[in-house]
Amino acid sequence: MKMTNTTTMTTISRLSNAKPVRRKLRALLASVSALVTWALAHPAVAQTFEKIEGKTTEDVPAVPFVGLAYGFIWIAVLAYVVSLARNLSKTRAELDELRQKVERATNAGPRR
Amino acid sequence: MAGFLVIPSMILRAPIEPVMGFVQKIFYFHVPCAIMLFLSTFTCAGGSLAFLFKGSETGDRLAAACGELGILFGACVLVTGPLWGRKAWGVYWQWDARLTSSLLLFLVLIGYLIARRYGGPAGRKLAAAFGLFAALNVPLVYKSVDLWRTVHPKTSVVPSLDPSMKPAFWGSFLLITVVWGVLLTLRVRLESLRATLAELEGRTEDLLEDLR
């Protein structure tokens, strides 16, 4: 009995909500139709260009951009040269250290 | 060293391009840097091929050096380009074919170095594959402005350059090529020294073991 009541209530609520949904659908359909009609009536809207009078243009000075670009290149190259020079001297120092280690060991001779 | 003073003065004395104005002067070092990026990538691929198919250690060192140089000159291209674009187009970046493919090439070269450094025992071979893939990307980057509609100037700009602008452009190109050559020599030397050091360390350990 309780179950039958719940089902009835749901059906009633569905029926009462049906009208607003239909109304919304109708409104949406009307809006879409109006939009399509308007778009068909103005087919060239997106394809034409109009001359704009008195257009304000952005006046950005060019010198800082050229300076930044030129500066970046030479700073990047310089940084790379410094890093290469450091690595080269480090590797050479390690090679020298190794050479000295071998010399010391050779001069000391075998321990056995 | 004189080139570092002569070339900027040649660039400054070159006529100002009527459409873009003074900012077009970025062209004189942006384009040579892009050419060095391509040259580095092709040399990296050549070295990678020699390493993959002939086991050439010299090829591998050359590829490693060029991978790094590609990143250096790629960074120069990707920084100077947007600075030019900000003035010429009003924005720093556009996801158009030339800019996107250049960024992709740069990322592949970064992938090359990452694979080489962190790829483990097979890292050098994996990196070599990245090097080959990067070289395949170069024609796409170069032809992208002709194949797709982009905001970037076409490939016909350099051949049709005004004769009065040519000395500054070729002078700048020569200077950047010399810098590239010097950096490549130094980087290959570093890689050779590292290889010698690694080899000697192994031998020294054996020698010291024998002497004990």
Interface residues (C-beta under 8 A of the other chain):
Chain A: E58 V60 A62 V63 F65 V66 L68 A69 Y70 F72 I73 W74 A76 V77 Y80 V81 L84 A85 N87 L88 T91 R92 E94 L95 L98 K101 V102 A105 T106 A108 G109 P110 R111 R112
Chain B: F4 P8 G21 F22 V23 K25 I26 F29 H30 C33 E68 L72 A75 C76 V79 T80 L83 W84 R86 K87 G90 V179 L183 L186 R187 R189 L190 L193 R194 T196 L197 L200 E201 T204 L207 L208 D210 L211 R212
